[in-house]
Amino acid sequence: MVKLVLSDLVANARVWLGTFLIAAATALVGAVVAGDIATALAVGGDEALALYGISGVVAAFTIVTALIVVGSVAGLTVTLQQRGYALWQLVGIRPALVRTVVTSQLLVVSLLGAVLGCLVALPVLGPLHRYAFAGSPELEPLHPRFGLAAAIPVVLFVVVVLTIGGSRSAGRASRTPPIQSLREIEPPDRRMTVGRWVGGIATLGIVAAIVSTLPGTGPDTLAVPLMLIAPLVAGVLAAFGPLLLARLVRGWTSLVPAEGPWFLARNSTAFNVGRSTATISPLTVAIALAGGLYSANGTAGHGGNLTTGSVVLLLGGPLLLAVLGAVATVFMSSRRREREFALIVAAGGTPGTVLAAAAWEAVIYVGTALLLGGVSVLATALAGAWAAGVFPSFGVLPALAVAAFGLVLVLTATVLPTALALRHEVPAVLAPE
């Protein structure tokens, strides 16, 4: 079994590389939180109280982002390889062994990525701490602590979240009849599972509880609970994605005449909703984080207090994780889509049509994420305005800035692999099938 686990990791290196990088990025972001907590425990006093408060906000952002991003990436990792798992069963490998192998692969990749992320954090934490607290004479002189005791919870968190995130897909891979998996390379996933229902309803309950505590909250403390609303609402939307994502994509993209590349892009995005969700959900979180932070502080009257250092400290890690997650899912899917591109060319489409369709897919991903992220930011603004009795601040520019940055990266991750795939001869791509 060990040989099968390792050989398959090598054979599907592009898919597993995306998972590995996300595990490393999650651990790196988690190390920042763990480092602040370890430092607070070491120094004590008022400095510790300040670090606890800051690390609590960053931890909340990181956990929400990680659960969505890592879960999406892990699930997509297994889904993209379901055809290979079907072939395993056809040659006599039992379904239970398939699940064991897939789970073992998730454990190995997440563990290696988490360890790498913690190692990268060691030289990063010091400069990041000094930059983030440059305006704080009490906190800037502190030396961040991050040792083995702080790293172990981070590694465990990454391993558990990534493994659980891929467990449902691993179970489906072992249960799905091989003939069905061979017929559908990427089975569309439109079902609401028990986990999604429970997670979505529970998160919605948390949002309702936070909103109910806002009235009467003083201006000095109003911004902190408001900051949490946008990413939590994004989490609710991600949980209920199978119910609304395909309909939302078809709805807003129908406003554009469905001709040529746009027609191909909108139908591919709506039909392959499992793959689309893995890209759109992280982008939604990124937009919600940026817009929600500025909306919360603007509504609470603290907009002018946001320094570059504080923004980097609060949002830098979660934003990096969210955007990297979106790009990683596109990169992971690119090789599995070479046959799709070849079929379009074989049916009479030109390489230019395929490239344009790929570019429009990136636009649809980001456009859909902007709509969902906008709902999250709007919820923050309206809740804050209701609680404080002031005009809401919507955080439009930060949300648009993150969306534009995400579009550039997703366009690159979509178009470049497509251009490389089009260099292959169509018969050579279709022959193995």
N, C-alpha and C positions, 0 to 999 in steps of 0.2 A: 504493500500500500504506500509506503514511503516513496518508492520509485515513481509510482503513479502521481502522487501529490507533487513532487518536484518537477517531473518531466512536463506535466500539464502547465505548471506555473511558467516554465521556460517557453513552451509552445505558444502560450497566450500572454506573452510578456506585456504587450501594449495595454491589454485590459487590466492586468494586475498592477501595472505600473501606476495607473491612475488611482487605484485603491491604496497603493503604498504611499503615494504622495499625499493623499488626503489624510491617511493615518498619521503621517509625519507632521503635517500642518496642524492637525487637531492637537497632537501632543505638544507642539511648540506653543500654541495658544494657551493650552492648559497649563503649561509650565509657567507662563507669566502669572496666572492666577495663583498657582501653588507657591511660586516664589514670593509673591506679596504676602500670602498667609504665613509662610515660614519666617519671613522677615518680621512680620507683626508679632509672632510668638517670641521671637528672639529679643526684640527691643522693648516691648511693653509700653505702657504709658499712653499719652495722647496720640503719639505717632502710630501706635498699634491700632487705636480706634479708627484713625483716619484710613489706614491701610485696609482694615477689615471692611469699612464701608465701600471703599473703591473696589476692592477685590470681589465683594458681593455683587455689585452691579456688573462687573466684567464677567464674573462667573455665570450670572443669569443669562447674559447675552451669549456667552460661549456655549452653554448647555443647550439652549434653544437652537442655536445655529448648528451645533454638532449633531444633535438628534436628527435634524432634517437633512443636512448635507451628507453625513456619514451613512445614515440609513438609505438615502437615495442612491449613493454611489455603490454601497454594498449590494443592494438589491439589483442594480443594473449590472454589476459585475457578474452575478450568477445568471441573470436572464440572458445576457449576450452569449453565454456559453452553453445554453440549454441544448442546442443541437449536438454539441460534442458529448454531453451527458447521455443523450439518447443513443448515440453510437456505442457508448460504453455498455449500455444495457443490451444492445443487440449482440454484442460479442460475449455476453454472459455475466457481466458484473451486476450483482444484485442491487435493487433500488436502495436498500439500507446502506450498502457500502458506498454508493454514489453520494448519499447525504453525508456520510462520515468523511469522505474525501474532501468534499466541498467545504464542510465546516473546518476541517483541518487546514485547508488552504487559507481560509479567512483568518484563522488563528495565527498562522505563521506570518502572513503578510501584515496583519495589524500589529503583531508584536514587534516585528522588525521595524516597521514604520514608526511606531510609538517610541522605541528606543532611540532611533535616529533623531526624531523630533526633540527629545529631551537632551540629547548630546548637542544638537545645534543651539538649543536654548542657553547653554552654559556661557558662551561668549557674547550672546545677544542681550541678556537680561541687564547687565550693568549699563551699557550705553542707552538702552531703552529707558531704564529707570531715571537716569540723569536727564534725558531729554524730556520725559513726561513731567518730571517734577522740578524743572528748571526754575519755576517761579515760586517754589515753596522752600523757604529756608529750613524748615523743620524736617522735611522728607528728602530733599535732594542729597544731603550728606550720607544718608543711609546706604549701606552696601547690601544689595539683595542676596538672600540666602536661597540656595536651591541644591539640595543634596539628595541622597538616595531615598531618605524618608519622604521627601516631597515628590520625588519622581515616581515612586511605586504607585500611588493612587492615580496619577495621570496615565501611566501605562495601562493599569487595570481598566480605567474608564474607557480608553480608546479601544482596547481589545473587546470589552463587553459590548459596547455600543455597535462596533463594526460587525461583530459576530452575530449579535441578535438582529442587526439590520439586514443581514443576508440570510438569516435562518429560514424565513418564510419562503424566499426564492429557492433556497436549497431544498426545502421540503417539497416544493412544487416540482423542482427538477427531477426529484426521485420518484414522484407519483405520476407525473404526466406520461401517458403512453408514448413510447418511442416514435411511433408513426406520426402522431400529432406534432411532436417536437421537430421531426424532420421536415414536416410540411410548413411549419411556421418558425422561421429563424428567430423572430422576436415576437412572441405571443403578446398581443395587446392586453394590458392589465387594466380593466375598467371596474373591477369589483371592490366594494368596500368590505374590508375584513373586520373582524371583531376588534383587533388591535387599533385599527384606524378609528372606529366608532368610539371606543373607550378613550383613546388619546385625544381625539377632537373634542369630545364632550367635556372631558376633564379640563383641557386647556381653556375651553370657552367658559367653564365655571371659574377658573382662576382669573380670567379677564373680568368677569362680572364681579368677583369679589374685590378686585383692585379698584374698579370703577366705583363700587359702593362706598369705599373708604375715602374717596377724594373730597367730597364736600366737607368744608371746615378745615381742610389741610392748609397750613400756612404756606405762603409763597416760598419760604426758604426750603421747605421739604416737599413741595408739590412736584418738582421736576423728576425726582427719583422714581416714584411709582408710575408717572406718566411715560417715562422712558421704556418701561417694560411692556406697555400695551401694544405697540406696533409689532415687535418681534413675536409676541404671543398670538396676536391676531394672524400674523403670517403663518404661524404654526397651525392654527385652526384651519386656515385655507389650504395648507399643504395636506393636512390629514383628510380633508374632504375633497381632495383633488380629483379622485376618480368620478365623483358625482358631477363636478362642474367644469373641469379643465377642458375636456373635448368640446363641450357646448360653448364655453367662453371663446375658445380659439375659433371655432366655426362661426360664432356670432360676430365678433369684431372683424375678422378677416373677410367676412362676406360683404363688408362695406367697400372693398376694393374689387373691381371687376376680375372674376376668376378666369384669367387667360394665361396660357403659357407657363412660365416659371412660377408665377404666384399660385396658380392652380395646383401645381405639383407640390409646392412648399406647404400650402395650407392643408392639403389632404394628408400629406405625410405626417405633419405635426399632429393633426387631430387623430389620425388612425393609430399611430404609434404612441399612444398617450403615456405608456409606461416610460419610454425613452424620453419623451418630451417633459414629463413631470420631473425626471431626474435632473434636467437642465433648468427648468423654469423655477422650481421651488427654491434652490439656492439663490438665484437672482432675486426672487421675491424677498427673501430674508435680507439680502444686502441692501436693497432699496428701502425696505422698512426700517432697518437699523439706522441708516443715515438720515432719512427723512424724519423718523420718529424722534431721534435725539434732538435735532434742531427744532422740531415742532414742540416738543416737551419743554425745552429750555426757553423758547420764544414765548410760548403761552404763559409760562410761569414768570416771565420777566427777567430771565437770566441769559438771554441770547448773547449779550455782550460779554459774558463771563467765560464763554467757550474759547479756550486757547487751542492752538494747534497741538500742543503737547497733550492736553486733556482729551482731545478728540482721538488722537492716535492711541492713547492708553485705553480708552473705553471701547473704541470701535475698530482700531487697527487690526487686531487679531481676528475677531469675528468676521469683519469684512473680507480680510484675506482668505479666510476659510470658505466663506460663501462664494466669492468670485472664483476661487480656484476650483471649488466643487463643480460649478457650472461648466467651466472650461474643461475640467477633467472628464466629465460625462460625454462631452462632444468628442474629445480626443479618443476616449475608449470606444465609442461607437463607430468611428470612422472606418476602421478596417472591415467591420461587418457589413458596411453599406456599399462596398465596392460592387457587389453583384447587383444591387438596386440601381446604381449609376449605369452599369453596363446594360441592363435591361432597357433603360430609357434610351440609350444610344442605339441599341439594336432595334427598338421600335420606331426609330426615325428621328429621335431628338439629337440635337447637336451638343458638342461639349460646352458651348456657350450657354445653352439652355440649362444644362446640369449645374454649371457654376452659378448661374443666376438663381436657380432654385435653392441651392445651398445657401447663398447669401440671404435670400428672402426668409429661409428658415431661421437664420440667426436673428433677423429683424422680428419675426413672429415670436421667438423665444423671449426676447427682451421686451417687446411690446406687451406681451401677455403678463410678464413679470411686473412691468411698470403699472399695469392696471391693478393687479393684485396687491402690489406694494403700496400703490396709491390708496387703496381701500384701508390698508393697515395704518398708514400715516393719517388719513382722514379720521379714523376712529380715535387716534391719539389727540388730534387737534380738537375735535368736538367734545371729547371727554374732559379735556383740560379747560376748554372755554365754559363748559357747563359747570364744572366744579369751582372755577375761579371767578366766573361772571365777567369775563373779558372777551375781546375779539380773538378768535383762534389764530394761531400761527401754523402754517401748513408745511413748512420745510420743503418747499417745492424745489429750490435750486440744488440743495444737496442730493435729493432723490434723483433729479435729472442728471446730475453730474455722475453719480454712481451708475445710472442706467447707460449713459454714454460711454463710460469707461468699460462697463461690461459688454456693450455692443462691439467695441473695438476688439476686445479679447475673443469673444465668441465668434465674430466674423473671421478672425484669423484662424481659430481652431476649426472652423467649419470649411472655409474656402480652400485653405492650403492642402489639407489631406484629400479634398475632392479633386483638386488639380493634379495631385500626384497619382490618385487612383485612375484618372482619365488617361494617363500615359500608358496604361496597360492595354493590350489588345483585347477587344471584346470577347472573341472566342476563347482566349486563354482564361479569362475570368469566369465565363459561363461553363467551360468544359467540365470542371470537377463536379458539377451538379448533374 
